[in-house]
Amino acid sequence: MKTSRNLEPIAALIRGSRRIALCSHVSPDGDTLGSALALRLGLLQMGKEVEAFCPDKTPDNLAILPGIDAIRHPQEAQGRYDLLIAVDVSDEMRLGAGRVLAELADHTAQVDHHGTNPGYAQVNAVDGEAAATALMIRELLALLDVDITSDIAACLYTAISTDTGNFAYSCTTAEVFQVMAELMERQLPLSRLNRQLFRQRSKPQIRLMARALNALSFYEGERIALMELTARDFKDCGALKEHADTLVNLALDVEGVRMAALLREASETQIKISLRAVEPDRVDEAAQSLGGGGHAQAAGCTVNGDMAAARAQVLAALTKALGGGRA
């Protein structure tokens, strides 16, 4: 869709609504949860009746987010809502079980920063150039005259920092640091949050990391790196699926690697794939060719079949994106 960052129509819908539902995407990350919870706190400040939903379990490392205990599964929704806002959800399928909320809402809207977003809501604010959806949520809160409290700052920081790779990705812009300066003025507990989000790892995650690195392989002149994790790996390590969320970056950090993929068994017949690239190479089109989507340097998809079949498809897509393996 043609992107538009015009948030005033959504602000107008919020002002005219009493009961509002917010929904994050499947396999939630820091941006979708942090942005939704920041918006939830802002709407509560306005006196709105607001409920936040997520179709999947929230990751343990995000348990620090203010208000995360209030997040419920969409199946727990009761009654009707004046407005549903999807937060950081790149397409309707990424709503998962949250799609039922659209049937319970008089109006639907979304705030998102994925350039592949097709514009599935009645009112769409999508900016593919924004480093994180949280930047748009901050702008929306400003339109609504919401005071940025320390708790809202913590949610926004979590969202922005996780989607920019702790301010290391190429998407990190001057706007990011302008917003961060404001958040620091709101008594943001930066050191504590940063350790929880980026430094501290559980023992199961460390064990899973070792399995992923042991399965590391290289292709196309070692410019493409693949890692694989089986269901047995997760069981042996006592790990959860969210423990694999950032492991793909280990492959991308290898000298000379331009593109990386982590393949993990989601079920006996499905392989979940995380893709990363070093700028100017990009993996969004490769993800789209496999039925997924995302950003230029960070994307994902799910492939039907076993690991061997998924490996062949991913390697073919990345090789094509790399230029057929030409030097």
C-alpha positions as CSV (number, residue, x, y, z in Angstrom):
1,M,0.0,0.0,0.0
2,K,1.0,3.6,-0.3
3,T,2.3,4.5,3.1
4,S,0.8,7.3,5.2
5,R,1.9,8.4,8.6
6,N,-1.2,10.6,9.1
7,L,-2.3,9.7,12.6
8,E,-5.0,12.3,13.1
9,P,-7.8,10.1,11.7
10,I,-6.9,7.4,14.3
11,A,-6.7,10.1,17.0
12,A,-10.2,11.2,16.0
13,L,-11.5,7.7,16.2
14,I,-9.9,7.3,19.7
15,R,-11.5,10.6,20.9
16,G,-14.9,9.4,19.8
17,S,-14.6,5.9,21.3
18,R,-15.3,4.7,24.8
19,R,-14.3,1.0,24.7
20,I,-11.1,0.2,22.8
21,A,-9.3,-3.0,22.0
22,L,-5.6,-3.2,21.2
23,C,-4.0,-6.2,19.6
24,S,-0.3,-7.2,19.1
25,H,1.0,-9.7,16.5
26,V,1.7,-13.4,16.8
27,S,5.2,-14.3,18.2
28,P,5.2,-11.0,19.9
29,D,8.4,-8.9,20.2
30,G,9.4,-5.7,22.0
31,D,7.9,-3.3,19.5
32,T,4.5,-4.8,19.2
33,L,4.1,-5.2,23.0
34,G,5.9,-2.1,24.1
35,S,3.9,0.0,21.6
36,A,0.6,-1.5,22.6
37,L,1.3,-1.1,26.3
38,A,2.4,2.5,25.9
39,L,-0.8,3.2,24.0
40,R,-2.9,1.4,26.6
41,L,-1.4,3.5,29.4
42,G,-2.1,6.6,27.4
43,L,-5.7,5.7,26.7
44,L,-6.3,4.8,30.4
45,Q,-4.9,8.3,31.2
46,M,-7.6,9.7,28.9
47,G,-10.3,7.8,30.8
48,K,-10.9,5.2,28.1
49,E,-12.0,1.7,28.7
50,V,-9.2,-0.2,27.0
51,E,-8.2,-3.9,26.8
52,A,-4.9,-5.2,25.3
53,F,-4.7,-8.6,23.6
54,C,-2.0,-10.8,22.2
55,P,-2.5,-14.1,20.4
56,D,0.6,-15.8,21.8
57,K,2.5,-16.0,25.1
58,T,4.5,-12.9,25.9
59,P,8.3,-13.5,26.1
60,D,9.8,-13.8,29.6
61,N,12.4,-11.1,29.0
62,L,9.5,-8.6,28.5
63,A,7.9,-9.3,31.8
64,I,9.4,-6.0,33.0
65,L,7.0,-4.0,30.8
66,P,4.5,-2.0,32.9
67,G,1.0,-3.4,32.4
68,I,2.0,-6.6,30.7
69,D,0.0,-8.6,33.2
70,A,-3.1,-7.0,31.8
71,I,-2.6,-8.5,28.3
72,R,-5.1,-11.3,27.5
73,H,-5.7,-13.8,24.8
74,P,-8.3,-12.7,22.1
75,Q,-10.5,-15.6,23.0
76,E,-11.1,-13.9,26.4
77,A,-12.7,-10.8,24.7
78,Q,-16.3,-10.2,25.7
79,G,-18.9,-7.8,24.3
80,R,-18.3,-5.2,21.6
81,Y,-15.7,-2.5,21.1
82,D,-16.1,0.9,19.6
83,L,-12.6,0.5,18.1
84,L,-9.9,-2.1,17.5
85,I,-6.3,-0.9,16.9
86,A,-3.8,-3.4,15.6
87,V,-0.3,-2.3,16.8
88,D,2.8,-3.3,14.7
89,V,0.9,-6.0,12.8
90,S,2.2,-6.2,9.2
91,D,-0.8,-8.1,7.8
92,E,-4.1,-9.6,8.8
93,M,-2.7,-13.1,9.2
94,R,-0.2,-11.8,11.8
95,L,-3.2,-11.0,14.0
96,G,-3.6,-14.7,14.4
97,A,-6.5,-15.4,16.9
98,G,-6.8,-11.6,17.2
99,R,-8.8,-11.5,13.9
100,V,-11.9,-12.3,16.0
101,L,-11.5,-8.9,17.6
102,A,-12.3,-7.2,14.2
103,E,-15.7,-8.9,14.2
104,L,-16.4,-7.4,17.7
105,A,-15.4,-3.9,16.7
106,D,-17.4,-1.1,15.1
107,H,-14.3,0.4,13.6
108,T,-10.8,-1.0,12.9
109,A,-7.5,0.9,12.6
110,Q,-3.8,0.0,12.6
111,V,-0.5,1.7,13.4
112,D,2.5,-0.1,11.8
113,H,5.9,0.5,10.2
114,H,6.3,-2.5,7.8
115,G,6.6,-1.5,4.2
116,T,4.9,-4.7,3.1
117,N,1.7,-3.9,5.0
118,P,-1.3,-4.2,2.6
119,G,-3.5,-1.8,4.6
120,Y,-6.1,-4.3,5.9
121,A,-7.9,-2.0,8.4
122,Q,-10.6,0.6,7.8
123,V,-8.1,3.3,8.8
124,N,-4.4,2.7,8.2
125,A,-1.3,4.6,9.5
126,V,1.7,2.8,8.0
127,D,5.1,4.3,7.6
128,G,7.7,1.9,6.2
129,E,10.5,4.3,6.9
130,A,9.9,4.5,10.6
131,A,12.5,2.7,12.7
132,A,9.8,1.3,15.0
133,T,6.1,1.5,15.4
134,A,6.7,3.0,18.8
135,L,7.8,6.2,17.1
136,M,4.4,6.5,15.6
137,I,2.7,5.7,18.9
138,R,4.7,8.5,20.5
139,E,3.4,10.8,17.8
140,L,-0.2,9.6,18.4
141,L,0.1,10.1,22.1
142,A,1.2,13.7,21.5
143,L,-1.9,14.3,19.3
144,L,-4.0,13.0,22.2
145,D,-2.2,15.3,24.7
146,V,-1.1,12.3,26.8
147,D,1.6,13.0,29.4
148,I,4.6,10.7,28.9
149,T,5.0,9.0,32.3
150,S,8.0,6.9,33.4
151,D,6.0,3.8,32.7
152,I,5.0,4.9,29.2
153,A,8.7,5.8,28.6
154,A,9.8,2.3,29.6
155,C,7.3,0.8,27.1
156,L,8.4,3.1,24.3
157,Y,12.1,2.5,25.0
158,T,11.7,-1.2,25.0
159,A,9.9,-1.0,21.6
160,I,12.4,1.3,20.0
161,S,15.5,-0.3,21.3
162,T,14.5,-3.9,20.4
163,D,13.5,-2.9,16.8
164,T,16.7,-1.0,16.2
165,G,19.0,-3.7,17.6
166,N,19.9,-1.6,20.6
167,F,20.4,1.4,18.3
168,A,22.8,-0.5,16.0
169,Y,20.6,-1.2,12.9
170,S,20.7,1.0,9.8
171,C,17.1,2.0,10.5
172,T,18.3,4.0,13.5
173,T,17.6,7.7,12.6
174,A,17.9,11.1,14.2
175,E,14.2,10.8,15.2
176,V,15.0,7.8,17.3
177,F,17.5,9.8,19.4
178,Q,15.2,12.8,19.6
179,V,12.5,10.6,21.1
180,M,15.0,8.9,23.3
181,A,16.2,12.2,24.7
182,E,12.6,12.9,25.7
183,L,12.2,9.5,27.3
184,M,15.4,10.0,29.4
185,E,13.8,13.2,30.8
186,R,10.9,11.1,32.0
187,Q,13.1,9.1,34.5
188,L,13.6,6.2,32.2
189,P,15.4,3.4,34.1
190,L,17.8,2.8,31.1
191,S,20.5,0.7,32.7
192,R,18.1,-1.8,34.3
193,L,16.0,-2.2,31.2
194,N,19.0,-2.5,28.9
195,R,20.5,-5.3,31.0
196,Q,17.2,-7.2,31.0
197,L,16.6,-6.8,27.3
198,F,20.1,-7.2,25.8
199,R,22.6,-8.6,28.3
200,Q,20.9,-11.1,30.6
201,R,20.2,-14.6,29.2
202,S,18.6,-17.6,30.8
203,K,20.5,-20.9,31.0
204,P,18.1,-22.6,28.5
205,Q,18.8,-19.8,26.0
206,I,22.5,-20.2,26.3
207,R,22.2,-23.9,25.7
208,L,20.0,-23.3,22.7
209,M,22.6,-20.8,21.4
210,A,25.2,-23.5,21.5
211,R,23.0,-25.8,19.5
212,A,22.4,-23.1,16.9
213,L,26.1,-22.3,16.5
214,N,26.9,-26.0,16.2
215,A,24.5,-26.2,13.2
216,L,26.0,-23.1,11.5
217,S,26.7,-23.6,7.8
218,F,27.8,-21.4,5.0
219,Y,26.9,-21.0,1.3
220,E,27.7,-18.9,-1.7
221,G,31.3,-18.1,-0.9
222,E,30.4,-17.9,2.8
223,R,28.2,-14.9,2.2
224,I,25.0,-16.7,3.3
225,A,24.9,-18.4,6.7
226,L,22.2,-20.8,7.9
227,M,21.4,-22.1,11.4
228,E,18.9,-24.8,12.2
229,L,17.1,-25.8,15.4
230,T,14.9,-28.9,15.8
231,A,12.1,-29.5,18.2
232,R,14.5,-31.9,20.0
233,D,17.0,-29.1,20.5
234,F,14.4,-27.1,22.3
235,K,13.3,-30.1,24.4
236,D,16.9,-31.0,25.3
237,C,17.7,-27.4,26.3
238,G,14.5,-26.8,28.2
239,A,14.1,-23.8,25.9
240,L,11.0,-21.9,24.8
241,K,10.4,-20.6,21.2
242,E,11.1,-17.0,22.2
243,H,14.6,-18.1,23.3
244,A,15.5,-18.3,19.6
245,D,14.3,-14.9,18.7
246,T,17.6,-13.1,18.4
247,L,19.9,-16.1,17.6
248,V,19.9,-15.4,13.9
249,N,22.0,-12.3,14.6
250,L,24.9,-14.6,15.7
251,A,25.1,-15.9,12.1
252,L,24.9,-12.4,10.6
253,D,27.8,-11.2,12.8
254,V,30.2,-13.6,11.2
255,E,32.8,-11.8,9.1
256,G,32.0,-11.8,5.4
257,V,28.3,-12.9,5.9
258,R,25.8,-10.8,4.0
259,M,22.6,-12.7,4.7
260,A,21.6,-15.1,7.5
261,A,18.7,-17.3,8.3
262,L,17.6,-19.3,11.3
263,L,15.3,-22.2,10.6
264,R,13.4,-23.8,13.5
265,E,10.8,-26.5,13.7
266,A,7.5,-24.9,14.7
267,S,5.7,-28.3,14.2
268,E,6.2,-31.5,12.3
269,T,5.1,-29.9,9.1
270,Q,6.1,-26.3,9.5
271,I,9.5,-24.5,9.7
272,K,9.6,-20.9,11.0
273,I,12.3,-18.8,9.4
274,S,14.0,-15.6,10.5
275,L,16.0,-13.7,7.9
276,R,18.6,-10.9,8.3
277,A,20.9,-9.0,6.0
278,V,23.7,-6.5,6.1
279,E,22.8,-3.2,4.2
280,P,22.6,-2.7,1.3
281,D,21.6,-6.4,0.8
282,R,18.0,-7.1,1.7
283,V,15.8,-10.1,2.6
284,D,12.2,-8.7,2.5
285,E,11.6,-9.8,-1.1
286,A,13.0,-13.3,-0.3
287,A,10.6,-13.5,2.7
288,Q,7.7,-12.4,0.5
289,S,8.5,-15.0,-2.1
290,L,8.1,-17.6,0.7
291,G,4.8,-16.2,1.9
292,G,6.2,-13.9,4.6
293,G,7.3,-10.3,4.9
294,G,9.1,-7.7,7.0
295,H,11.8,-5.1,6.6
296,A,14.6,-4.8,4.1
297,Q,17.2,-6.2,6.6
298,A,14.9,-8.1,8.9
299,A,12.1,-10.4,7.8
300,G,10.5,-13.7,8.3
301,C,8.2,-16.4,7.1
302,T,6.8,-19.9,7.7
303,V,7.4,-22.7,5.2
304,N,5.4,-25.9,5.0
305,G,7.4,-29.1,4.9
306,D,10.4,-30.6,6.7
307,M,13.7,-29.0,7.5
308,A,15.5,-30.2,4.3
309,A,12.8,-28.8,2.0
310,A,12.7,-25.5,3.9
311,R,16.5,-25.3,3.8
312,A,16.4,-25.7,0.0
313,Q,13.7,-23.0,-0.4
314,V,15.4,-20.5,1.9
315,L,18.8,-21.0,0.3
316,A,17.3,-20.5,-3.2
317,A,15.5,-17.4,-2.2
318,L,18.6,-15.8,-0.5
319,T,20.9,-16.8,-3.4
320,K,18.5,-15.0,-5.8
321,A,18.4,-12.0,-3.5
322,L,22.2,-12.0,-3.4
323,G,22.4,-11.9,-7.2
324,G,22.6,-15.6,-8.0
325,G,25.8,-16.0,-6.0
326,R,27.8,-13.7,-8.3
327,A,30.8,-12.0,-6.7
